[in-house]
Amino acid sequence: MMLIAENQDLYRYEIHSLVKAFYPQEDVRVVVDGSEKARKLEDEAAETFMHVFMEENGITLIIRRGGEETVSKTAAGDDENFARKSPACKTALKHFLYNTLTEFTGQKLPWGDLIGIRPTKIPMTMMEDGSTPEEARRFLENEHYVSAEKAALAVDIAQRESRVLSKLHYKNGYSLYIGIPFCPTTCLYCSFPSFNVALWKEHVDDYLAALEKEMEACADLFAGKILDTVYIGGGTPTTLSPAQLERLIAAIRRNFDTSRLLEFTVEAGRPDSITKDKLQVLKENGISRISVNPQTMKDETLRIIGRHHSVQQVIDTYFMARDLGFDNINMDIILGLPAENGEDVRHTVAEIEKLSPDSLTVHSLAVKRASRLRRIIDENGYPTLVNTDETMRTAAQGAARMGMEPYYLYRQKNMSGNFENTGYAKPSKYGIYNILIMEEKQSILALGAGSISKIVVPGQGGSRIERSDNPKDVASYIAHTDEMIRRKRELYRGLLGGV
């Protein structure tokens, strides 16, 4: 455990996120000096790694290792009271903490002191306000210590996203997300709401009935607005039978005006859940974009992470979808999987190049608290997780050779190598929903277990986001569908009026 004590509870999240970025293998805890929690954890930890003092005239950081004080620094300011919470004080703390840890560890982070999940928001907002791309790039490098490579990537993607968004009805439109929380098995790294479909087989139709009820009750919430995209995700939507898929899509088209859809995505995902009959249902019902996700093209790793399919199944499923006429197929891969190295990543990228999908989403492994991988790490120590600049470039170069461009980007906590997830796509094959969910420019009505609806509310000084979430547990969702409906309608009535 790496224990950090602050003299007052002002910036616990920022301190935790930055220290964790430098020490991803550590269990980082941030406590307030003298609190009951601090006293308890002090007994468990060998020592307190860092003390953070936020005082009127400055910030002091004291780092100790092996019982000896190794760093003691103070950042002073003339005009700020650092003992009070403010945006300026938060920025000063992040800068000071990042620079101190960089000096202490000898390493720089690719995204500098940025801890948010949407780094492209900064250059996009700057360019919307009149800054040039070069000014936005320099700002990321100089003000947030972002590497030149990542700053250029963020600005490039922000420009591309802006061009896509300019063609959408994102101010007078909305998107629809439907969650199917069932999977053939739960992957080692997964923290999403997912339930073994074999165990829930007798209740899937009950779940669809609850989902249809929620659709019918919420269909009028965006009356008069244009539905731009529909995304069916999960879980693994193709754990549904062909008849259940037909039922689900029919309910969507019955309750929502899909006549102006720009994109209809089904995240088919797991090759061991996909059959020709299911793909035919999707094709006949106008699904325009699907995913066939290998995560890796190494059979041994697939077994380790709990995906009960082979590399050959990935290939066979991909060509089956092509033969049925799907011309917008995405593939996902994950860098930093247990026991994989740079050569494994090169092999995976080379095999995907042979298939040439229309888009490739490159994920950096994020060790989520709710995942089985996190439990394994806690119980048995940190496994070999390798993700480097080299592996990230391997994936980017492979995408470029397939004629793809980076078009969206986001980050997560506890990512291997402190990198990012990047979506690459061939021109005209961008995942529009992916851009919308990342940039939070459009309201999204999300239905089903574990889903989170987002309403973009315009206002002076910029828009704000209001959320309405559904329970992750399938049984709770089925039992309390009426409550989910009531909460949504009350929220939407208060924000949008007239419902």
N, C-alpha and C positions, 0 to 999 in steps of 0.2 A: 504494500500500500504506500502511495506517495501522498503524505498529508500536507495540506497548505492551510495556514491560519491567517485570517484577515481581522483587523481590529474592529471593523464594523461591516455589516452585511450590505454592501453596495453593489459589487460587481462579481458576484459568485460565478455566474454563467460565463462571463468573459475570461475570468482567471482560469476556470476549469478548462474551457475550450482551448485556450492557447497552450497551457501546460500539457494537456493531453495530446495536442498536435506534435509537440516536441518529444513526448514520451508515450507513444501509442500503446506500448506493451504494459504500461503501469495502470493500476487501479487508483486513479486520482480522486482525492476527496478534498473538498474545500469547506472549512468550518469557521465559525466566529470564535475568536479567542475567549476563553472563559465559559463558553456555553456547555451545556450538559453533553451534547454530541461531541464537542471537542475533547472533553475530559475522557469520554468513553473511547474514542478513537486513539487518543494519545497513549492509552494503555495497550492498544493493539499494534500501533505503528512503532518501528524501531526509533524513529525520530521525526520531528516536523521538518520537512524538506524546505519549506519557504514560509516566511512571515511577510505579510503585506500590510503596511501601515498607510492609511489614507488620512492625512492630517491637513489642517488649514493651509499650511505654507508649502506642502509638497507631498510626494509619495516616497516611501522608503521600502526597499526590498532587501530582505536578508535571506540568503540561501546557505544551508548547511548540508554537508555531506560527511559521513563518518565521524559525527560529533564535532567537527571543526567548521567554523564559519569561513566560507570560501568567497562569498560575494556580499557586499553591503553597499547599496547605492541609494542615492536620493535624487529625485527629479523635483526641482523647485519651479514655482511659477509666481509671477508678480500679481496677476490679475484674477486668478482662480482660487476659490476655496475648495480644496481637494477633499474636504470632509463632507461635502454635500454632493449629491448625485446630479450630474448634468451631462449633456452630450459632449461638451468640451473636456470634462474630467475623464469620461470614459475613453475618449480618443487618446488622451494623454497617457492613461494607464496602459492601454493596449500597445502604444508605441514603446513606452518605457519597458514594459514586460517583455515584449518581443525582442527588443535590442539587447536586453540583459540576458535572456535565455540564448540568443544567438551567440553572444560572447562566451557564455558559460559552457554551451554544448559544442560550439564550433560548427554548427550547422545552420543553414538558412532554409526556410520553408518555401516551396514553390509559390504558395499563395500569400506569403508574407503574414501580416497580422489580420487578414480577413478571416472571420469565423462564420460568416453567413453562408447559407447554402446556395445563394443566387448571385455570384460575383458579377454576372453580366448586367445586373440591374444598374450598377454604378455607371459604366460607360454608356448604357442606353439612356439613362436619365440625363447624363451630361450632354449627350449629343442632341437629345430632344430639346434641351435648354440652350442650344446654340454652340456648344463646344465642338471642335474638330476631332476626328478620330485620333490624331496625333496628341492633342491635348488630353484626351481621355486616357490614352496609353501612358503618357508621362505621369498623370495623376496617380494611376495605379502603382507605377514603379516608385515614384518619389514619396507619396503620402502613405502608401500601404505596404511598401517593400516587396511587391509582387515581382516575380522574375520577369525578365524581358519577354521570354517565350510565352508565359501564361498571360501576361498583359496583352500581348498581340493577339493571342487566341481569344481572349474575352472580348476585345474590341471587334475583331473579325466576326465573331458570332453575333454580337449585339447589332452590328450593321445588317447582317443577313436576316436576323429575326425582325428587325424594324421593317425591312422590305416585305417580308411575309405578312406581318401584322397590318401593314398599310392597306392590304387588299382584303382584309377581313371585316366583318361587322362586329368587331370586339366591343364597341361601345353600345351598340344596339342589338347585340346578340348574346348567345350563351352556348355552353356546351353541356353535354350529358355524360355522366359516368355511371356505369352499372357494375357493381362488384359481385363477383362469383367466388366465394371464399373456400372453394374445395380444390384439393390437389390429390394426385395419385399417391405421393409421399411428401413429407416436409424436408426440404433441402437443409443441409447442415448450417448454412449461413442465414437462413430466412427468418425474418421477424414479422412478416406480414400476417394478417389474419388468414389462416389456412387450416382446413379440417380434412382429415383423410376421407376421401369420398367413399371408400369401401365401408367405413364405419357409419357414414351418414347417408348411405344409399337410400334407405327407406324414408328419409326426410327431405330429400332434394326437392320433390314436388311441393312439399309444404313451404319450403323456402321460396320457390318460384311464385307460389300463391301470395305470400307476404310481399314479395317484390312487386308483383302486379298490383296489389292493393296500394302500395306506396306510389307507384307510377300514376295510377288513376287519380289519387288524391292530390298529387303535386303537379300534374300536367299543366294546370292553368297558372302556375306561379310566375311564368315568364310570358304570359299572354301578350301578343303583339311584338315579341322579339324573335329574332331569327336564330334557329338552331344550326350552328355551324358544324359542330363535330359530335360524334358519338364514340365513346370508348368503352368497350366491355373488357374489364380486367379482373384481377384476382389476387391470390389464387390462380387457378387455371380454368378459364371458361370452358375449354374443350373436355373437361371431365363430365360435362353434361352429355346426355345421349343425343343423337340426331333429332329425335322428337322434342326433347327439352330445349335444344337450341332453336328449333323452329318456333316453339311456343314463346320463348323469350324474345326473339326478334319481332315476331308478330305483335307481341304486347307493346314493344317500343313503337312500332309503326302505327299501331292503333291509337296510342295515347299522345304521340308527339308528331308534329308536322316535320317530316324528314325530306320534304320536296326540295329544299335548298341546301342540303348537306354537302359540305366540301370533303368530308372524310368520315368513313365508318370503319372503325378498327376493332378487331377481335384479337386479343393477345392469346393466341392459341398456345404459345409457349412450349410446353412439354411434348416432345415427339411421341412419348409413350401414351399420350392421351388423344392423339390425332388419328383419325381413320379417314378413308376416302369418303364414306357416307357423310361424315361431319363436314369435311371440306366442301362437298357438293351442296350441303344445306347452306353453308356460308356464301358460296358463290351464287347460288340461285336467289339468295335474299339480299344481294347487292352489297355485301361486305367488300370494301375497297382496299383494305390494308390488314395484313395479318403478321404475326410474329412466329417464327420457328426458332426457338432459342437453345443453342447447344451449351452455352456458358464456357465450354472447353471442348476441344476435339481430341481429348486424351481419355481413353476408356477407364484407365486406372483412377483418374481424378473424379470422373463421373461416379464411380463406385464409392469413393471416399466421401463425397458431398451428398450422397443419398439420392442421386437421380438414377432411377431404374430404367435407363435406356442406354443404348450404345451409340457410338459415333455413326455407325452405319445406318441406324434408325433416323438420325438427324438428316443424313444425306438422302435417304429414301423418301422421307416425309417432304423434304424441300422439293425434290423433283416431282413428287406426286402433286404438290400444290401448283407448281409451274405447269404441269400437264393439264391441270384443270382450268388454267387461264389466269391465275393470280399474277398480277404484274407489279405488285407493291408488297414485297416481303422483307420484313426486318429480321435481323438476327442479333442476339445479345451475347456478349462474352464478358467474363469477369477476370480481371488481372489481380494476382496476389492470392490465388486459391492455395490451400494447403499442399505443400510438397511440390509445387510447380516452380519452374525457373524460367530464365529468359529463353532457353531453347524450346521449352514447351509452348511459350507464347508465340514464338516464331512459327512453330508447327501449326498451332491453331489458326493463326492468321493466314498462313499459306493454304491450308485446307479450305478456309472460307473463301479465299480468292478464287479457288477453282469453281466454286458455286456461283459467285458474283451476285449476292443478294442486292436489293435496292437500297437498303440502309443497314448500318451496323451501329449498335449502341455498345460502347466500351465502358464497362463499369470497373471502378477500383473497389476491391473488396472492402466492405465496411463491417466491422465486427459489432453487431448489434447486441444490446443487453439481453434481449428476449430470445436470442438464437441459441441453438444447440452448440454452435461453435464457441460462443461466449462461455457456456458452461464447461466445455472441454478445456478451454484455456484456464478457467478458474480452478478446475480440479486437477489438471495434469501439467500445467505450465504452458507457456506460449509456443505454439507450433511454428514451423517454418512458413512464414508468409512473406513472399518476395514480390515487391512492386517497385520499379525504379523508373527513372527518366528514360532508360533504354527500352523497357517494355512498353511504356506509354508511347514512345516514338515508333516502335515496331507496329503497334496497332494503327497509329495515325498514318504511317507510310503505307501500310496495307490498304487502308481506306482510300487514300489518295490514288493508289494504283488501280483501284476499282472505279475511279471517277467520282468519288464522293467528296463532299465538303462538310466541315463541321457546322452544325446548324442549331444545336442547343447544348447547354452545359449546366450541370448542377453539382453540388458537393454535399457530403453527408458527414456526420460525426464519425470519428474513429476509422477513417479511411486508410487503407494500407498505403504507406508512402505519403500521406497527406495530399493526395492528388485530387482527381475529379472524375465525374462521369460525363462522357461526351457522346453526343449523337452525331453520326456522320450519315449523309444521304446523297444519292445522285440528284442532280437538278430535277425539280418538279416532284420529287419523292419525299420531301420533308414530312415528318410527322407533325401535323399542325397542332394537334391536341397537346403534344409534348411542349411545344413553344408556349401555348396558352397557359398550361398548368405551371410552367416554370416562371414566366414573367408576370403572372397574376394580373393580366390586363382584362380578363373576361370572367364573368361569373360562371360558376360551374355547379350545376345541380347534380349531386351525387346520391345515388340510391343503393341500398343493400347494406349488408353487415360490414362494419369497419370503414365505411365510406365517410368522407368529410366534404360537405357542400361549402362553397366559398362564394360570397356575394361581394362584388366590387362596388363600393359606394363612393361616387365622386364627391369631392368637397374642396374647399379652399385649401391651398397648400398641398394638393395631391389627394389621391383616393386612399381609402382604407379598406381592409378586408374584414368581413364578419363571417364567422364559421358556424356550422351546425353539424355535429357529428352523430353517427349511429353507433350502437354498441358493436364491439368486435365479435362477440360470442353469437353463434348462429341461433342457439335456442333463445337467448335474450332478445335478439332481433325479431324472431318470429312471434314471441310472446308479447312484445311491446311495440309492435309496428304502429299502433294508433298513437302512442306517445311520440314516436319519431315524427309522424305526420303533423301532430299538433305543434310540436316545437318548430318545425320548419315553417309552417304556415304563419305562426305568430311572428317569427323572425322576419320572414319575407314581407308580411303585411306591414310591419313597422318600418322597414327599410324602403320597400318599393311602393307600398300603398295599393289600395284597391283590390286586394285579394282576400 
